[in-house]
Amino acid sequence: MEQNIWTGTNATAGEFDGFITTLGADGDVNDVTGTASTSANIIEELGKIADAIPTAVYGAEDLAIYLPSNMYRNYIRALGGFGASGLGAAGTNAQGTQWYNMGNSLSFDGIQVVNAPGLSDNDAVAAQKSNLFFGTGLMSDQNEVKVIDMADLDGSQNVRVVMRFTAGIQHAIGGDIVLYATA
């Protein structure tokens, strides 16, 4: 579902258009062309994203930069002192790569950074959480959730789950969103 939300395409059976598809089709979205991220260039690439954020939303409480796992990992490594961005070899709190324990929240220029594993490598989105929407069709005859205990059928201790539903995403104000993609 996470991948579908970010990178889904309606043309693929069982998927709906994800944010990368809908944002790419919206001419109001602030497009940023980037390059493949490494720990040596991630600070510069995040700077491109931050610079493209419209002043109307910069500083908003729910503004976040959503990064795929590869960019998130590169940012953590750069903050550990192993990037080429003048951060020093000892990194954050002089702890090298040991500084991050996956529990601390990250930020860049005061903007929350969120790991979005459903994003494709080197694609990123900066947006207010309140400007991104996910919905499901709850009042439809096509919705179904079943839990099937397999013990009576085959004696196993397995449970199977069946889920049928509709879902989709949408954004409200394209001009308040940054879409970062490699050329």
Buried (B, 14 or more C-beta within 10 A) or exposed (E): EEBBBBBBEEEEEEBBBBBBBBBBEBEEBBBBEBEEBBBBBBBBBBBBBBEBBEEEBBEBEEBBBBBBEBBBBBBBBBBBBBBEBEBEEEBBEEEEEEBBEEEEEBEBEEBBBBBBEBBBEBBBBBBBBBBBEEEEEEEEEEEEEEEEEEEEEEEEEEEEEEEEEEBBBEBEBBEBBBBBBBE
